[in-house]
């Protein structure tokens, strides 16, 4: 590659850096608080991630554990699209903290069923949140994640209901 091509490529990359930096910071407002338009998706996604991290370790059913691992990866990607830094603490909604503690206390088949039931409820909530952001959100990257997320959530609900049926419920 000659110097002219290298300079052109370097300029093109440098031109995108302000946008990349904006995408990484866009979950937070200038005053350091979370963007209220993004907060429901981020916080409820964090809850799905926290419970799934737990399930990836504690689930006794292979399908439950595999779903949990997929959910952790997905919620990590969605948070990134919403501008949450990878090293950000995992804040969850206050009303969900007790649910997380109940799940931590459960074991065996009870844990698996509680996790799946919680994921079904949580995914229904996340579907409404992402559907709204897909229609009304202002951040193009986050809107794209929500648009794709709605169909992914629908798929997850089918998977979760199938897993629930296999658990005997």
Secondary structure, DSSP 8 states (H G I E B T S, - for coil): --HHHHHHHHHHHHHHHHHHHHHHHTTB-TTSSB-HHHHHHHHHHHHHHHHHHHHHHH--SHHHHHHHHHHHHHHHHHHHHTT--TT------GGGHHHHHHHHH--HHHHHHHHHHHHHHHHHHHHHHHHHHHHH-S-HHHHHHHHHHHHHHHHHHHHHHHHHHHTT-
